[in-house]
Amino acid sequence: MSVKHKPTANGNRLLKRPYIDELLPDEARFFKTWFENPLRTGAVSPSGRFLARMMARYVDPLIAGPIVELGPGTGPVTQALLQRGVAPDRLILVEYDVAFCRLLQRRFPRCQVVQGDAYDLSHTLAGVLDVEAAAVVSSLPLLNRSPRQRLNLIDQAFELMRADGCFVQFTYGMNSPIPLGSRHFLSQGISAEASPPVWLNLPPARVWIYRHGSALEDKHESSGKKLLGKLRAHRDKMRNDIHIRTHAVLARKKGTRKTD
Ligand SMILES: C[S@@+](CC[C@H](N)C(=O)[O-])C[C@H]1O[C@@H](n2cnc3c(N)ncnc32)[C@H](O)[C@@H]1O
């Protein structure tokens, strides 16, 4: 897989100087970022490991292609993806906050950090991705954005992904953060699945997984094909058994007639 490097906003400077806020524990660093920009940060503390693991669970490390993470913050979901078996050089981390970018680059030196706006994904990742992504994993605070902006984001994400790729998003609410009933959503044939609630996260959260209809059709088609294959194999075995038994009965009959 080849992924081109896109320099971060202030280039290599991001990597060199250890800033004082990098010495803070993640909770304090996160709170400071939230205090400076609550709407953009969207949470007062980083996601807990149970939520991060739930996000990573929906990414299949065996599906080829880069994995794009949106809003990695201090990196708990990144860490869970690595623990799930995703190679670090497959991860592209898109983060707006420059201090978080600097921290991510230090913490995950083999991942590619892109400083930029995830809501302008095709522009932010222009020249970075040269193969289709396997998944897009997002912790962006979507509910702070209009439904139109959220739909636009998921559209851009699906544009970057393989047909069987999925968009994974967490939310603190119980409803889908992407408006499911919208005509746009329905016409795109996107399906949504929700994880069980992660009660052990503070606040409790849930993960939503969105897939393109065509990916589901492929999945159903292949499981249909498997079932048909099994039925055919069973039918052939039964035919063979009947053939052998009929042969045996006929042979026995022939034998008794001769001895008569
Ligand atoms: C709720 S925090 C999640 C952080 C981390 N993934 C976690 O689970 O702890 C949202 C993150 O999205 C980032 N973010 C918000 N708006 C963004 C945007 N437009 N583009 C890229 N990152 C953004 C914030 O800086 C923050 O790091």
The ligand as an ORCA input file, in Angstrom:
! r2SCAN-3c Opt
* xyz 0 1
  C     -14.989     14.023     20.971
  S     -13.300     14.341     20.586
  C     -12.741     12.657     20.320
  C     -11.266     12.473     20.546
  C     -10.785     11.016     20.579
  N     -11.029     10.314     19.366
  C     -11.450     10.279     21.709
  O     -12.277      9.404     21.417
  O     -11.132     10.562     22.866
  C     -13.420     15.031     18.971
  C     -12.111     15.274     18.256
  O     -12.412     15.731     16.934
  C     -11.554     16.808     16.604
  N     -12.249     17.630     15.594
  C     -13.352     18.393     15.774
  N     -13.708     18.986     14.623
  C     -12.833     18.570     13.696
  C     -12.687     18.807     12.303
  N     -13.524     19.616     11.651
  N     -11.689     18.197     11.647
  C     -10.823     17.359     12.288
  N     -10.903     17.112     13.608
  C     -11.891     17.695     14.308
  C     -11.360     17.525     17.926
  O     -10.202     18.342     17.910
  C     -11.241     16.320     18.868
  O      -9.929     15.851     18.915
*
